[in-house]
Amino acid sequence: MITGLLSEQKNIPCTIKVSDKFEVIFSTVVPCTAGIMREWDRQLLEERAIARAGGVYTHDEPALITLNKKTKDSYEVVDLYVFYNDFGWCPVIKDREYAVPNQFWDSDEEDPDYIPKK
């Protein structure tokens, strides 16, 4: 999957594309390279990365990833950050574990009088 010394770099620019599978696209690599995340949990992902409405992908976002080579054809995700215009870089995986979820919006579950900002 990874060409050259890319797997030795930190914070590699990529795009995540999630449908029924979790793809990581490395478009800055020549030739363009992609990988499939084999072990992932949709619920844990969605607590840390906002799903979008419509289309083939629930997530199609710019990201930064750091990998650790395990075998000739497999890599472990050390860190994964997804970027959102409203929130900046949001950690999904830190130090090989799912990161603490961000609270993206105020919740009306905690405050019955909550009125969203316009």
For each residue, the residues with C-beta under 8 A, 3 or more apart:
1: 33 34 35 73 75
2: 6 7 26 29 33 35 67 69 75
3: 6 29 30 31 33
4: 29
5: 8 9
6: 2 3 9 12 26 29 33
7: 2 67 68 69 75
8: 5
9: 5 6 12 66
10: 66 79
11: 64 65 66 79 81
12: 6 9 26 28 64 65 66 67
13: 26 27 28 62 63 64
14: 24 25 26 27 28 62 63 64 65
15: 24 25 27 60 61 62 63
16: 22 23 24 25 49 59 60 61 63 80 82
17: 22 23 24 25 57 59 60
18: 21 22 23 42 45 57 58 59 60
19: 56 57 58
20:
21: 18 36 37
22: 16 17 18 36 37 40 45
23: 16 17 18 34 35 36 37
24: 14 15 16 17 34 35 36 37 63 65
25: 14 15 16 17 32 33 34
26: 2 6 12 13 14 29 32 33 34 35
27: 13 14 15 32
28: 12 13 14
29: 2 3 4 6 26 32 33
30: 3
31: 3
32: 25 26 27 29
33: 1 2 3 6 25 26 29
34: 1 23 24 25 26
35: 1 2 23 24 26 75
36: 21 22 23 24
37: 21 22 23 24 40 77
38: 74
39:
40: 22 37 44 45
41: 44 45 98
42: 18 45 46
43: 46 47
44: 40 41 47 48 98
45: 18 22 40 41 42 48 49 59 92
46: 42 43 49 50 51 58
47: 43 44 101
48: 44 45 82 90 91 92 98 99 101 102
49: 16 45 46 59 61 82 90 92
50: 46 59 84 104
51: 46 58 59
52: 55 57 58 59 60
53:
54:
55: 52 60
56: 19
57: 17 18 19 52 60
58: 18 19 46 51 52
59: 16 17 18 45 49 50 51 52 82
60: 15 16 17 18 52 55 57
61: 15 16 49 82 83 84
62: 13 14 15 82 83
63: 13 14 15 16 24 80 81 82 83 92
64: 11 12 13 14 79 80 81 83 89
65: 11 12 14 24 77 79 80 81
66: 9 10 11 12 77 78 79 80
67: 2 7 12 75 76 77 78
68: 7 75 76 78 96
69: 2 7 74 75 76
70: 74 75 76
71: 74
72:
73: 1
74: 38 69 70 71
75: 1 2 7 35 67 68 69 70
76: 67 68 69 70 96
77: 37 65 66 67 80 93 96
78: 66 67 68 93 95 96
79: 10 11 64 65 66 91 93 94 95
80: 16 63 64 65 66 77 91 92 93
81: 11 63 64 65 89 90 91 92
82: 16 48 49 59 61 62 63 89 90 92
83: 61 62 63 64 88 89 90
84: 50 61 87 88 90
85:
86: 104
87: 84 90 102 104
88: 83 84
89: 64 81 82 83
90: 48 49 81 82 83 84 87 102
91: 48 79 80 81 94 99 100 102
92: 45 48 49 63 80 81 82 98 99
93: 77 78 79 80 96 97 98 99
94: 79 91 97 99
95: 78 79
96: 68 76 77 78 93
97: 93 94
98: 41 44 48 92 93
99: 48 91 92 93 94
100: 91
101: 47 48
102: 48 87 90 91
103: 106 107
104: 50 86 87
105: 116
106: 103 110 111 114 116
107: 103 110 111 114
108: 111 112 114
109:
110: 106 107 114
111: 106 107 108 114
112: 108
113:
114: 106 107 108 110 111
115:
116: 105 106
117:
118:
